[in-house]
């Protein structure tokens, strides 16, 4: 649906203000990467192998992905607002558990529970799609995620500084405080935008085949999953590369980690400017190509003997820009193939993206071994980028066969 109600800030009887969507989504981004500079220190404090501590990233992503299978049908049945509030509320309680943990097993348990914040990222897209038609939604989503990009751009640097001054728990104190504040904001401002389905929950799940039999839905989901896969592989492998290959301190790594966030900010800004004019498919195609080119340049320079932090992290600027172009437009595409299943589509698409990201994060940790340098991680990111290019190319080909003009048309 397209909401016609005027937006009134801090009035939960109206659609949410864009600032609320930015902050709710930003909480999910903050929880994903603020503590990355602390991973080596956490491994030492818990007296646990790095591969085990790295599960704080991969395991979080895996649970996040599984949850999104259920988030969509629940939000279509009960509405966006109660599901978002429940997820953020559980996240706040889990943050307390992370702070109180005294062994790695307990910490990992509560870290996995923190993944309920997945509702913020998945359903903010559905809220935007509820409020606007496809091309306009891509533009608005670009602005929302442009604001959200400030968080992952700054949070690793902030996490590195907090780690060096106060220790690794400081990042989780910040997550607790931010989570509580954003829960209060969402309670006051996040009005309902969805139309509640009359279907039972089981009935909602029975509608999955309608999405899964659509080649275009698969294409948009895979384009999103593969193109973002480079970033998720980076999350899993970059702390190891920074500390063991480039010998960077946590604060130095935090500063270099801002590079993909800067790129993501720029990419979302460009999406906000041009998506309505250029169209969803072209935005995804250009963004996927930019990710692939960035990683190809990184490979060439590294094999030519010019590797190092500047080359490795500099290439992530292209990954960030590419993801800033791909993610809003691919999201609108997957939500618009079957508009009446927008919440379900958002959850299932998020499962594919985040679940794939979790697998790539684990794979990055397994591939990076002493003596191999940064090369396995760069190759992994390059190959996922190629997968994104192939996926959107299949969507474009499918639409030509069907004779339709974009994601707003209904044929599969």
JOWO-V376011 format. One line per field, one symbol per residue. psi: psi as a letter, one per 20 degrees, with the letter a starting at -180 (. if undefined). A space follows every 50 residues. Layout:
# JOWO-V376011
psi=???
This chain:
# JOWO-V376011
psi=ropiqqpopkojirqqqhhghghghhgghghhjhjgiigghhgggilqqh hghiihgggghggggghihhgghhhhgiqgghggggghghgghhhggghi pirhggghghhhhhiiihhgggihghgghhhqrfhhhgghhghgigghhh gihhhhgghgghghgirhihhhghggghggghggghhhhnqpiqopqiqr ghhghiighhgijohhggggghgggghihgghhghhhhhggghhgilqrg hgggghiighhgghggghghghgighghqgghgggggghhgggghggggg hghjjkrrgggghhhighgggghhhgggghghghhihnhikggghggghh ggghghhgghgghghhhoqpiibighgggghghhhhhgghghhhgggghh gikriaiiqhq.
